[in-house]
Amino acid sequence: MKDGTWKTYDKQGKVRQTEIYKEDLKEGKWVNNTKDASSGVHLIETEFYRNDKPTGTWKKETEEGRLLWEKEYKNPENYIHREYHTNGKLSTEEFYKDNRLDGTAKYYNSSSILISERKYSEGYLTAEVSYYENGNKKEVVSSKEGYKHGLYQEFSENGQLEVEGQFAMGYKSGEWKYYDEDMLEETFTYTDGHKNGISKTYNEAGNVESEGNYSNDEKTGIWKHYKLNGKLLREIEYKNDEVVSEKKYN
C-alpha cells in the first residue's frame, strides 16, 4: 500500500514526478515535470486530490510561469476548463458537469476577441455561433446528438443575412433561402439533403425571375422564366435535368 510522498527522477537526477498517497489513495499536491517533444520547452503540471478525487485548481505551465491551461474544480465531476494563447490571453473557456461539456463555451483569438460560442447539454453540442472580428455574427448552427439539426444561418461581415434554412439530423430540409445584400436571390426545397420540390430565383426588383421543380437534385417538369415586369418570358420542360422542349413568349 502506497502512503506518503513518492518521487520519480530523470537520468540527470532531477525530480520528474511528485505524488502523495494516503492509504493508497491520491492526496494533496501532485507535480509532473515534462518536456514538450516538439519545442523542447519544460512544462509543469500541477494537480490536487482529496480522497483520490480531483479538487482545487489544476494547471499546466512553463518553467517561466506562462499558463497553458487550468481546470478549476467545483467538485470532482464539475469544473471549468480554460486554455491560453502564448501571449497569455484566454483562448478557451468550457464548463463541465458530470465530466461532460455543459452550458456555454467561449473561444477567443489572441486579441481577446470572441470568435465562437458553443452551447452544450450533457456533452452534446446543441448550438454554435461564430463571429467576425467586428463582433457581427458569421454563422449560426443548431445541433442534436452530434448532427446539424434545426436553424442554420450565414451572415456577411457587415451583418446581412446570406443563407437561412433548416437541418434535420445532418441533412438540409425544407425551404432554404439565399440572399445578396439583404435581397432574396433564390430558394430551394430540400428533403434528406437533396433538392426536391419548388425552387425560385428572384430579380433585383424582388419579383420571381424563374421557378420550377427538382427531383433528387435534377430539374424536372415545366420551368417558367419571367420578365422584370412579371410577364412570362419562356417555359422550359426538363426531364432528368435535360431540356425536353422550350416555348418562348412575346
C-alpha positions in Angstrom: 0.0 0.0 0.0 1.3 3.4 -1.0 1.5 6.0 1.7 3.2 9.4 1.9 5.3 11.1 -0.8 6.6 9.3 -3.8 9.1 10.8 -6.2 10.4 9.8 -9.7 13.7 11.1 -11.0 15.1 11.6 -14.5 18.6 10.4 -15.7 20.1 13.7 -14.5 18.8 13.2 -11.0 16.1 15.8 -11.2 12.7 15.2 -9.8 10.3 14.3 -12.6 7.2 13.4 -10.6 6.0 14.0 -7.1 3.0 12.1 -5.8 1.3 11.9 -2.5 -0.8 9.0 -1.2 -2.8 8.3 1.9 -3.7 4.7 2.4 -3.2 4.0 -1.3 -5.4 7.0 -2.3 -4.2 10.1 -4.2 -4.0 13.0 -1.8 -2.7 16.6 -1.8 -0.5 18.2 -4.5 0.9 16.2 -7.4 3.6 17.6 -9.7 4.7 16.3 -13.1 7.7 17.8 -14.9 7.7 17.1 -18.6 9.4 18.3 -21.8 7.4 19.2 -24.9 8.7 16.9 -27.7 8.4 19.5 -30.5 9.5 22.7 -28.8 11.8 21.3 -26.1 10.0 23.6 -23.6 9.9 22.3 -20.0 6.4 22.1 -18.7 5.0 21.7 -15.2 1.6 20.1 -14.5 0.1 20.6 -11.0 -2.8 18.6 -9.7 -4.6 18.4 -6.4 -6.5 15.5 -4.9 -8.7 14.8 -1.9 -9.6 11.2 -1.1 -8.5 10.1 -4.6 -10.7 12.7 -6.3 -9.6 15.9 -8.2 -10.0 19.2 -6.3 -8.8 22.8 -6.4 -7.2 24.3 -9.5 -5.1 22.2 -11.8 -2.5 23.9 -14.0 -0.1 23.3 -16.9 2.5 25.9 -17.3 6.1 26.6 -18.5 9.0 26.9 -16.1 8.8 30.6 -16.5 5.2 30.6 -15.3 3.3 31.0 -18.6 0.0 29.3 -18.2 -1.1 26.9 -20.9 -4.3 25.6 -19.3 -6.1 25.3 -16.0 -9.0 23.3 -14.5 -11.0 24.9 -11.7 -12.9 22.1 -9.8 -16.1 22.9 -8.0 -16.4 19.2 -7.1 -14.8 16.1 -8.7 -17.3 16.0 -11.6 -17.9 19.7 -12.2 -15.2 22.1 -13.3 -14.2 24.9 -15.6 -11.5 24.3 -18.2 -9.5 27.3 -19.6 -6.8 27.4 -22.2 -4.5 30.4 -23.0 -2.7 31.8 -26.0 1.1 32.2 -26.0 0.6 35.9 -25.2 -1.3 34.9 -22.0 -4.8 35.9 -23.3 -7.7 33.5 -22.7 -8.4 31.3 -25.7 -10.9 28.8 -24.4 -13.4 28.6 -21.5 -15.5 25.5 -21.2 -17.8 24.2 -18.4 -18.1 20.6 -17.4 -20.9 18.9 -15.5 -20.7 15.3 -14.6 -17.4 15.3 -16.6 -19.3 16.3 -19.7 -19.4 19.6 -21.6 -22.4 21.6 -20.4 -23.5 25.2 -20.8 -22.0 27.9 -23.0 -18.3 27.5 -24.0 -16.5 30.5 -25.4 -13.5 30.8 -27.7 -11.3 33.8 -28.3 -8.5 34.8 -30.6 -5.1 36.1 -29.4 -6.6 39.7 -29.3 -9.3 38.6 -26.8 -12.0 38.9 -29.5 -14.8 36.4 -29.2 -14.8 34.1 -32.3 -17.2 31.4 -31.2 -19.8 30.3 -28.7 -21.0 26.8 -28.3 -23.8 25.5 -26.2 -23.7 22.0 -24.7 -26.2 19.9 -22.9 -25.0 16.6 -21.2 -21.9 16.5 -23.5 -23.9 17.2 -26.7 -23.4 20.3 -28.8 -26.8 22.0 -29.3 -25.9 25.3 -30.9 -22.9 27.2 -32.2 -22.5 30.8 -33.1 -19.3 32.1 -34.8 -18.3 35.7 -35.1 -16.4 38.1 -37.3 -13.7 40.2 -35.6 -16.0 43.2 -35.7 -18.4 41.3 -33.4 -21.1 40.5 -36.1 -22.4 37.0 -36.4 -20.8 34.9 -39.1 -22.7 31.6 -38.7 -25.4 30.1 -36.6 -25.7 26.3 -36.3 -28.1 24.3 -34.3 -27.2 20.7 -33.4 -28.7 17.5 -32.0 -26.9 14.3 -31.0 -23.8 15.3 -33.0 -25.7 16.3 -36.1 -26.7 19.6 -37.5 -30.3 20.0 -36.7 -32.6 23.0 -36.7 -31.9 26.6 -37.7 -28.9 27.4 -39.8 -27.8 30.9 -40.9 -24.9 32.6 -42.6 -24.1 36.3 -42.4 -21.9 38.7 -44.3 -19.2 40.7 -42.3 -21.5 43.7 -42.3 -24.3 41.8 -40.6 -26.5 41.0 -43.6 -28.2 37.6 -43.8 -26.9 35.5 -46.7 -28.2 32.0 -46.1 -31.1 30.6 -43.9 -32.5 27.1 -43.7 -33.1 24.1 -41.5 -31.2 20.9 -41.0 -32.8 17.5 -40.0 -30.2 15.2 -38.4 -27.4 16.3 -40.6 -29.4 16.9 -43.8 -30.8 20.0 -45.4 -34.5 20.0 -45.0 -37.4 22.3 -46.1 -37.0 25.7 -47.7 -33.6 27.3 -47.9 -33.2 30.9 -48.7 -30.2 32.7 -50.2 -29.7 36.4 -50.1 -27.5 39.0 -51.8 -27.1 42.3 -49.9 -30.4 41.6 -48.0 -32.3 40.9 -51.2 -33.8 37.4 -51.6 -31.9 35.8 -54.5 -33.1 32.2 -54.7 -34.9 29.5 -52.7 -34.6 25.7 -52.8 -36.6 23.0 -51.2 -34.8 20.0 -49.7 -35.6 16.6 -48.4 -32.9 14.4 -46.8 -30.2 16.8 -48.2 -31.4 16.7 -51.8 -33.2 19.3 -53.8 -36.8 18.2 -54.2 -39.8 20.4 -54.9 -40.2 24.0 -55.8 -37.3 26.3 -56.5 -37.3 30.0 -57.3 -34.9 32.8 -58.3 -35.7 36.5 -57.9 -34.7 39.6 -59.8 -33.4 42.9 -58.4 -37.0 44.2 -58.1 -37.8 41.3 -55.7 -40.1 39.6 -58.2 -39.9 35.9 -59.2 -37.4 35.5 -62.1 -37.7 31.8 -62.6 -39.5 28.9 -60.9 -39.7 25.1 -61.2 -39.2 21.8 -59.5 -36.4 19.5 -58.6 -36.5 15.8 -58.2 -33.4 14.4 -56.4 -31.2 17.3 -57.5 -32.4 17.2 -61.1 -34.6 19.7 -62.8 -38.0 18.2 -63.8 -41.2 19.4 -65.4 -42.0 22.9 -66.6 -39.7 25.7 -65.5 -41.1 29.2 -66.0 -39.0 32.4 -66.6 -40.3 35.9 -66.2 -39.5 39.4 -67.4 -38.8 42.2 -65.0 -42.4 43.3 -65.3 -43.6 39.9 -64.2 -44.8 38.7 -67.6 -44.0 35.2 -68.8 -40.8 35.1 -70.9 -40.4 31.4 -71.7 -41.2 27.9 -70.4 -38.6 25.1 -70.5 -39.5 21.5 -69.9 -37.0 19.3 -68.2 -36.6 15.5 -67.7 -33.8 14.1 -65.6 -32.1 17.6 -65.7 -32.1 17.6 -69.6 -34.1 20.1 -71.7 -37.0 18.4 -73.5 -38.7 21.4 -75.0 -38.8 25.2 -74.9 -41.5 27.7 -75.5 -41.0 31.5 -75.8 -43.5 34.3 -75.3 -43.5 37.8 -76.7 
